[in-house]
Amino acid sequence: MPLAQKLSVISGDEVNERMRRVPQWSLHGKSIFREYNFKDFKQAMNFTNRVAQMAEAQDHHPDIYISYSKVKLELSTHKAGGLTHMDFDLAEKINQIM
């Protein structure tokens, strides 16, 4: 898929279709989010570091919130002003590391 198309905000129907492929994620306005719970801070940080490496490789960075053993990820393409294919592609990849 061309980068310009990946950076375009997707329609409501497309959002619904892509949400079916990442059922653990929730839709909230112009973003999707997921919360993870770990045994302890070390596990939470290991996961966060893996996500950070993946995000850097994709050049698409989630908002990450860490509270001891909880990690919340929020994805939205700020440059586009909403959800794009890049958000869902990264969510699918993050799901694969869990």
Residue pairs with C-beta under 8 A, 6 or more apart in sequence:
1 85
5 85
6 84
6 85
6 86
6 89
7 77
7 79
7 80
7 84
7 86
8 80
8 84
9 77
9 80
9 81
9 82
9 83
9 84
10 18
10 82
10 83
10 84
10 85
15 27
15 83
18 83
18 85
18 88
19 25
19 27
19 32
21 88
21 92
22 32
22 34
22 88
22 91
22 92
22 95
24 34
24 95
25 32
25 33
25 34
25 91
26 32
26 33
26 34
28 74
30 76
30 81
30 82
30 83
31 74
31 75
31 76
31 83
31 87
32 74
32 75
32 76
32 83
32 87
32 88
32 91
33 72
33 73
33 74
33 75
34 72
34 73
34 91
34 94
35 70
35 71
35 72
35 73
36 44
36 47
36 70
36 71
36 72
36 73
36 98
37 69
37 70
38 44
38 47
38 69
38 70
38 71
39 69
40 68
40 69
41 68
41 69
43 69
44 66
44 68
44 69
44 70
44 71
45 66
47 71
47 97
47 98
48 64
48 66
48 71
50 97
51 62
51 64
51 71
51 73
51 94
51 97
52 64
54 90
54 93
54 94
54 97
55 61
55 62
55 90
58 86
58 89
58 90
58 93
60 75
60 77
60 86
60 87
60 89
60 90
62 73
62 74
62 75
62 90
62 94
63 73
63 74
63 75
63 76
64 71
64 72
64 73
64 74
65 71
65 72
65 73
65 74
73 94
75 83
75 87
75 88
75 90
75 91
76 82
76 83
76 87
77 83
77 84
77 86
77 87
